[in-house]
Amino acid sequence: MKVLIVKTSSMGDVIHTFPAVEDAHRARPDISFHWCVEEAFAGIAALHPAIQTIHSVAIRRWRGKLLEPGTWREVVGLRSALRASRYDLVIDAQGLLKSALVARLAAAPIAGFDRSSAREPSATMFYDRRYSVPRDLHAIERTRRLFGLALGYEPDFSRLESGIVPPAAKSTFVGEKTAFLLHGTSREDKKWPVADWVEIARLLVARGMTPVTTWSNDREQAVAEAIARAVSQTVVVPRSPLAEIAAVIGGSTLVIGADTGLTHLASAVGVPTVAVFLATEPGLTGPRGPFSSTLLAAPGRSVTPPEVMAEAERLLALKLQGSA
């Protein structure tokens, strides 16, 4: 059986799908899984060994160039590739109109949430099989339930495993005890102040750890370099492809991150991860993992570096106990 997963974005949503893929891979070894995902996250989807083929879409780019011939050539090319694959089933794990339209391109039966469960009920008009999944569950559990219903097995909710395998890190500049600081995020109000990142870097060094950070744009580069200037032991990883950053994260001892996709990735691969949420509620979409914790700022205040450090030490001790 050949199944296409449609979950195009965002990075956190893609990562939340991995436990469902892992469930299905264990329960249905007869299935060949393929994935249709935004081009920016193709390298993330490839981290699960059960994914055999990845089809890239560029909805974000296409939206701004709808009248250009090149856009429609890419859409037609995607449709041809999906139909040539002859899928037995498409699972729209996103439940949006855009994902349903992408799923439709494959010309195969589509399974998805029903009207009461989908994020955009209009998407369900394109589905052949519709399943009810409560909306008050975490996104990870919702997706696991959808896959189980669509493929005929009961997920084991006593386990939470992503199954993803970060690539081996090529860099040799980090030591055995590294803490990756993920300060970059999409909104200014979600960012921890630079002074707090500097203080947490100092606290880490005092505990014998090497702070590591990176950047993906000019603003983030300025923050990374400010941390390194203030704490000379900090290693700044140059702007790199997502797969390379994933490798460094996977080899880290600890991750401290803002509300960003890479923080979800760190949680999913089992690295002790402290997520700092300042302006958003983790709610039903926050990071989940065996050694993951979210610190949420109370109204009118922030999360302090000592609070983060204390939580980091708790998670590190928890993982040490688990490996003993």
N, C-alpha and C positions, 0 to 999 in steps of 0.2 A: 504494500500500500504506500502511496506517495502523497504526503500532506504538505501543503503550503501554509505557513504562518504569516499573517499580515499584522505586523505591529511596527509602524513606520517610525514613530518618535514618541516622546523625547528620549534622551538617554536613560533617565530613571525608569520610564515606562518599559523600555526595551529590557533593562536589567530585571525588572519585576517579573518578566515573562520567563526567565530562566528556570525557576523552580517547577513551573508547569511543564517545560520541555524535559526537565530531568525526570519528573514523574512519568511522563509519557514514554520516554526512552526506556525506563525500567519496566513499565507495565506492558508496552507494546513494542518489543524489539523487532517486530516485522515491519515497522513503519520507517520510511525514509523521510526525514524532515528537511524542508527547504524554508527560506525566510525571505520576505520582501520588506525592506527597511530603507529609511532615508540614507542617502549616500554617505553622510557624515558619520553614521553609526554602523556602517557595514563591518568595520573592524571589531566593534563590540559584539555584534551578533555572531561573528566567527569564533568567539572565545569558547563556545560550547561545542564539544567534539561531535555531538549528534547532528549538527547542522551540516548538511552535505553541499548545498548550493545556496548562494545569496544573490537575490535580485535587488539591485539598487533603484530607488526612486528618488526624485528630486522635486518633491511637491513645493517645498519652500522656495526653490529657485524658479520653478516653472510658473508660480503665481505671478511673479513680476515680469514674465516674458511670454504671456499667453498668446500674443499675436505673432510671435517669431516662428518661422518655419522649423528652426532647430529644435524648439520645444516639442512640436508635434512629431517630429522624426523620432525623438527619444521616447515619447509615449507609445508610438506605434512599435518601436523596437522592443519596448517592455512587454507590450501585449503579445507580440510574436513569440518572445522568449517564454512567457508564461504558458501560452497555449501549446507551444511545442513540447513543454514538459509533461503535458497530459496528467494533471493532478487528479487524484481520486477525491480529494476533499480540500477545501480551503477553510481555515479557521481565522475569522476576523476577530482578533483578540483585543482590538482597540474600541470597537463600538462607535465609530464616528462615520459621518457621511463620506469623508475623504477616504477612509480605509475601506469602507464598503465598495466604493467605486473602483479602488485598486483591486480588491478581491474579485470584482466582477470581470476584470480583464482576463482572468485565467480561464473563463468559460468552464467552470467546474462547480459542483455543489458547494454552497457556502454555509458554514455553521457559525453562529454567533449568539450574542445575548438577545433575549426577547425585549419587547418594548418597555417593560417595567424595569429592565436591568441595564439596557444600553445607555451610554452617556448621551447619545443623540438618537432618540427613538426613530427618526426618519431613516436611519441606516438599516433598520431591520426589514424594510420593504425589499431589500436585495437578497435576503437570506432565504435559504431553503430549509434550514433547521434552526429553530430558535429555542434557547434554553433560559430558564429563570434562575438567576443567581442574585442573592440579596445584595443591595447596594451599600449596606452598612458594614461590609467586610473590607479588610485591607485589600488593596489592589492585587497583591500577590495571591491571596487566598481566592479571590474572585476568578482570577485567571486559571488557577489550578482546578477549581471546580468546573469551569467552562471546558477545559481540555478533557477532564474526566468524563463529563457528560457526552461530549462530542465523540470520544474515542472508546467509551465503554469500560471504564475502570473507576475504582474509588481511590482517590488520593489518600496517602497516609499523612494526616496532618500532625502526627507526632514528630515528624521529621521536616526539616527545612534545609534543603540542599540545592544549591544553584547548579552544580555540575560543571561550572565554567573553569577553564584552566588558563590562567594568564601566561603569556609567552615568557620564555626565559629572558631575564634582563641582560642586555648587552653591556651595560655600564658597569665598571668596576670601581667607581669612585666612592661608593657608599660602604660603610662598615657593617658590622653585624647588628647593631642596634640603631635603626633609623626610624625617624618619625616624619611622615610625609604631611606637610601642611598645605591643605587645599583651600586657599583663600579666595580664589576666583569664583564668581557666581554672576548670574544674569542681571540681577537688580541691585542697585546701590543700597537699598534698605535691608538687604539680606547679608551685607558684608560686615564682618567683624572689623573694628577699627585696627589700623596698622599698629598702633601702640600695643594692642592686646596680642597681636601675632608676635610682635617683638618680645613681649613678656613671656609668652608661652614658649618661645624658642629658648629664652634664657633658662626657664624652668627645666626644659628638656635637657639642655647641656649640663645643668647642675646635677642631673640624674644619670649622666653618662650616655646620653643619646645624641645622635647627630640629626639636627633638623634638615629636612630636604623640602624644597618647594619648586614650583615651576610657574609658567605663565603662558597665555595664549593670545594676548593682545597688549597694546602699549600700556594701558592702565595697570594691568596685572603685572607686567614686567616692572613697572615702577614700584609696586608693592613688594615683589619678590626681592628686588635689589635693595629696598629699604630695610627689609628684614636681615639680609646678608651683611649690609653695612653695620647694622647695630649689633649683630651676633655673628662674629667672623667664622664660627664653625659651621654656619649654614651652607648647604650645597644647593646651588640654583641649577636646576635642569633646564637646558635651553628648550624653547618651543619645539615640540616634537609631535609626531603622529600619535593618535590615541592608543594604538597598540603598544607603542614604546612606553608611554606613560603608564598604561595598564601593567606592563611588566615591572616597572619600578614600584608601583603600588603593591603588586602581588608579593614582592620581595621585602616589603617594609615590615618593621616590627609593630608599628602603630600608625594610625592615620587620624588626623584631626581635620575636620572639614566643615565648610559652610554648607548651605542648602544647595548642592550642585550634584550633577550626575555622577561625577567621579567618587563622591562620598558614598553613593549607592553601590558603586562597583566595589569599593573597598569592603563594605559590609558584606556583599555577596560572596566575595572570595574568602571570607573568614578572618580577615585581618582585624584585630581589635580597633574599633572605630568609634570616635566621639564626634557626633554631628552637632553643630551649633546652629540652632534655629532662632533667628531674631525677629523676623517680620512675617513668618509664615507658620502655619500649624502643620506638624508632621502628620497628624490625623491618620487617614487611611492610605497615604502615599509615602510615608516616611521610610527611611532606610531600615532594612531588616537583615539580620544576620546572627550567627551564633555568638558573636562577641561584639555586638553593636549596641550603642546607646545614644539617645538623643537628649540634649539639654535645651530646653525651651525657655526663652527669656520671659519673665513675668511682665505684666503690663507696667510700663514706665521704667523698666530697668533692663540691663544687659546681662550677659553671661560672663563671669569673670574668669581670667586665666587660672587662678587657683582652683576654682570649681571644675574647670576642664581637666586640669592636671590630676585632681583627686579621682575623677571618673576614669581617666586613662589608666591610672595605677590599679584601680579596681578591675578593669577589664583585662589588663595584662596579667594580674594575679589569677583571674578566673581562667584565662587560657593556659597558664602554667599549670594550674591544678588539673585541667582537662587532659594535658599531655603527660602528666606524671604517671 
